[in-house]
Amino acid sequence: MARNLQETLASIDKQNAAGFVAGLTDDVVFTFGNHPPAVGHDAVIAGVEAFWSSIGGLHHRVQELWEVEPDVTVVWLLVDYTRLDGQVVTVPCVDILRWAGDKITDWRIVVDVAPVYAPVSAVAAS
């Protein structure tokens, strides 16, 4: 897998914010879904910790990975989100990563997490 991405994803799955930002440049731009970009470690930590407090857990499964340029990686993932009610919802996403050496300097996540927060009846139907 490209650079330290697997280690970074493992930190996310453990909800380890310090481990997560260790794989990012100090001035990283991190964009999750339709949220405004978070810039820098402190903003990323605040954003991911707020998100993690709204879910029971998560697990990333890389499906495919493309090195489209020397410092650009595109990853298709399935993310298993555990809701606070214990149900697991799988959501596809695509991440676009720009690298500065072995650290991520720009991370854009294209995802719709609405199913994670949908009423139980809607989740059961999907």
N, C-alpha and C positions, 0 to 999 in steps of 0.2 A: 504494500500500500504506500501511497505517496508520503514521503517525509515522515512526520510524527502524527499523522492523522488518526491512526488507530488508537494510539495512546491518548490523544485529545478526546476522541469519542468515548473512550472508556472512562475518562474523568467526568465527562458530561453524564454518562449513565450512572456513575457513582454520586452524582450531584456534588462534586468536589470542585468548587469554584476556583480555588487556588491552583489546582492541577490543570484545570481548563485553561486559565489565562496564561499558564506557563508556556503553552504552545502558540501564543499570540504575541505580536509585536506590541510595544508599549503604546503606540498610537493607532492600534487596530481600529478599523471601522467594522462593526458587527451589526448586520441588519437581519432581523428575524421576522419573516412574514411581512405584514403591512405596518409593523411598528417603525417608529423613527429610528435611524441608525444610532447605535451606542458607540461612542468614541473613547477609546482608552480603557485600561483594565478596570478602573473603579466603576465606570458606567456599565461595562459588560457584566461585572459581578452583581451590581445592583439589579440589572435587568433579568439575568438568569435566576438569581435567587428569588426574585418576585414571582417569576414564572414557575419555578420548582415548587414554591409554596402552594401553588394552585393545583398541583397534580400529586399523585401517589408515587410515581416513578416513571422511568422511561428506559428504553433500550434501542440502540441504533443497529440496523442490519444493512450493511453496504451491499447493494445489488450489482452496481457497475460503477466503474471509475474511469474517467478519461483525462489524460494529460493533453489538453488542447493547445497549450503553448508551454514553453519551459517553466514559467512561473504561474500557470493557471491550471487548476484542476476542477473538473465538474464531477460531482458524485450524485448518483441516484440511490436513495436510501428508502427503506421502510422503517418507520419508527413506531415501536410499540409503546403507547402511553398507558400507564395505569392511572385511571381516574381516582378521585378521592373516595368514590363508592366501591372501589375494588375492580371494576370492569376494565378490561384491556381493550383499547381501540388502536388499530393499526392505521397509520397515516403515511402516504407516500410523500416524499419531498425531494427536491433537487437543491444541492448546495453548490455555489460557485466560490472557489477559494483562490485568492491571489497570495502568492508567497513572496517573502523577502528572506532569502536564504532558507533556513529550515523552520521559519515561523510564519504564521498566517498574518497578513497585514490587512486583508479585506475579506470578510466572510459574509456572503449573502445567502440566506435560506429562503427558498420559495416553497411555502407550505400553507396549508389551510388547517388550522387546529380546531375549527368549529366542531367537528365530531367529538373532540375530547370533552367539550363542555355542553354538548347537546343533551336534551332530556333523555332519561333512560330508555323510554319507548323508541326514540329515534335511533339510539345506538344499537338496540337489539334488532331493529329492522335492517340495519346496514350490513 
